[in-house]
Amino acid sequence: MSSGVPSYKNHRYPVEVIAHCVGLYVRFPLSYREVEELMLERGVVVSYETIRRWCGKFGQTYADALRRRRPRPGGTWHLDEVFIKIQGVQKYLWRAVDQDGHVLDILVQNRRDKAAARRFFRRLMKTTGQVPRVVVTDKLRSYGAAHREVMPSVEHRSHMGLNNRAENSHQPTRQRERAMKGFRTVGGAQRFLSAFTGISPHFRPHRHLMTAGRHRFEMMIRFTLWDRITGAAGLPATA
């Protein structure tokens, strides 16, 4: 087993089945029961509860492995926050992407005040291990106050029209939120969205910029990498 591949010790299902179930659930707007049915159609009997445990155990590990293989973030970071409802209570999903649209990190918080913005700035620098050259945000005053305190030497551009890249990055999350009929807990939302934003973009190349042949070739590369980071490539069938 290559370094970085998660351990599947004491799991009676093949690695390929575990990785495929996690991939189906994160990539597509499916419920655990729907993934169970798709696997049954292929002759694999596995309960939706088992699939749920696999997603909780391996989803973040797979997402982290994919993030480590991405290029270093660009020097321009776009930040934005949107509200999400959790058990009927309004919370805020903070998101940062670089100039190429790669998601740097997400954080679910109760507020969108200065303390929340400061916490997200510090988390971003810790996660990426670097300081940006430019930070682009909307007109929320919390960004400016936190920026002056945490990264005063970084250029801050605050304008509604400049932040479309971050705002557009929320769309897949919104689609999944509707399919899941909302989130039940803050911790559950954070865990799922952290894995989702790490895995889902891997299977979403810029299709509109590619020919059909190029898109198929790119997807085959990404499928191969998925097998590599999950351990499905080159491992025994009964890990």
N, C-alpha and C positions, 0 to 999 in steps of 0.2 A: 504493500500500500504506500502510495506516494505521500510525502509530507503535506499536511494541511487537509487531507481527506478525513471526514468525520468517521468516528468509530461506529460500526453497526453491530457490535458484539451483543449477543443475546437477542437479536432480532431474527425471527424465524422466516421472515419474508426476504426474497432477494433484493439486493440493493437497487436493481433496475426498477422494481415495483415501487419501492419507497420513493425514489427520486421522481418517478413518473407521476405518482399521486400528488406529491408536493408541487411539482411543476404545473400540473393541470389546475390545481386549486388556486395557485397564485397568478398564473397567466390569464385564466379565463374567468368570467363572472359566474362561477359554479358554486353550489353548496357542497358540503361534505357528502351529503346523500347522493347528489348527482354524480360526483366523482366515484362513489361506491358503485352506482349503476353502470357507469362507463367501464369500470374495471370488470364488473360481472359479465358485461357483454363480451369481454375479451377472455373470459374463463377464469378470472382471478377473483376469488371470494375473500373480501376484506370488508370489515365494518366501517361505517362512517366515523365512529369514535376512534378507531385505530388511525384513520387518516388524519383526524383532528390532532391526535397526539404527535404524529409524524410532523405535521406542519409546525406545531409548536416547538418541537425539539430540533428539527433540522432547517426550518425556513430561514432563520437568521444566520445560521452557519453558512448556508449556501449563498445568501445575499452578501455576507462579508467576504467570502471567497471571490465572488464576481467583482466586488468593488476594488479589491486589491489588485486586480488585473486590468483595471481601467487606467487610462493616462492620468497624470497628475492634473488636478483642477486648474482651470485657467485663472488669470489674474483678476477677472471681473466677476463678482458674485451678485446675483439677483435674489433678493429676499422678498417674501410676501407671506401674508397670513390670511386664512379664511376661517370662518366659523364652522364647526361641526356640532351636531346634536348627539349627546350621549345620555341615554335614558331621559330624554327630554330637556336636559340641561345644556346650555350653550357653552362650548369650549372652543379653543382656537388651535388650528393646525398651522404651525410655522414651517416654512419650507425655504430652502436655499438651493439654487442651481447656478452653474457657471455659465459662461457665454456660449458654450456649445450645447446647453440644455441638459447636462448631466446633473442628476440630483446629488447634492453634497450631503444633505441630512434633512431630517424632519423631526419636529418635536411637538407633542400635544401638551398644551398648557391651559390653565384656567383663565388666564388674563392676557391682555396685550398691552400692558403698561411698560414702563421703563425697566423694571426688574425682570420681566419676561423677555424683553428684547436683549438685555444684558446677558441673561442666562443663555439665550440662543447664540449670541455672538461668541461667547466663551466656549460653548459646546462645539461650534463650527471649527474654531481654530484648533481645538484639541483633537477633533475627529480627523481633520485634513492635515494637521501638522504644519500649517502654513498660514500666513497672513495675506489677504488679498491686496491687490493694487487699487481696486475701485469697488465700492459697494453701491448697488443701485436698489432703491426702495421706493415705495409710494410716499404719500405725504404724512403718514402716521408719525406724530411727534416723538413717540417712544423710540423710534429708530435713531433720530438725531441725538437725543439725550444719551442713549446707550453708546452710540458711536463715539461721542466726545469723551466718554469715560473709558471705554475698553480699547478702542483703536483710533486715537485722535490723529495719527499720522496718515491714515488711509483716506483717500478721496471719497466723499460721500455725495452721490447724485440722487436727489429726491424729486421725482416727477412721475405723475401717473402714467404718462405715455411711454416712459422708458422701461416699464417693468412688465411688459406683456410676456416675456419669456418665462418668468416665474409664475404668472397667472395662468398661462396655458399649461404649465406643468401640473396644475391641480386637476385637470380634466380626467385623466385615468382614475385618480383617487375618487373623484365625485361619482364616476360611473360604477366603481366597485362599491362605494358606500350605498348607493341606491340598490344594487343587487343584493347586498347583505342586509338591507333594511335597517341600516344604522349600526352603531357599535354599542356594546353593553357596558363597558368599563373604560376608563382612561388608559389603564395598563394594557388592556386587550387591544385597544385602538393603536397604541404606541407600538406594541409588539408586531401586530399584523402589518401596519403601514410601513414600519421600518424594513421588514422583510419584503413587502410588496414593492416598495420603491427601489430596492436593491436588485430584485429578480425580474420584475415586469419589463423594465427598459431593455434588458438583455435580449428579449424576444420581440422588441419593437424597433427594428432599424428604420431609418428614414425611407419608408417604402416609396413615397412619392418622388424621391430623387433617384430611383433605381429602375433599370429595365427589369422585366420579369426574370430573365436569366441571371442577372446580377443579384436580384433579391433571393432567388433560390440558392445560389452559391453562398451568399452571406449567411443565410439561415443554416445551411449545412455546417458552416464554420462554428456558428453559435451553438448548434446542437452538440457538436463534438466537444466544445469547451464545457458545456453543461455536464456531459458525461464524465469529463475529466475532473471537474471540481466536486461532483457528487460522489465520485468513486465508481460509477457504473461502467466506466471503460477499463477493461483489463482486470476486473475483479472476478472471483468465483461467483457463480450464479446463486449460491446459498450462503451469502455473507451473514 
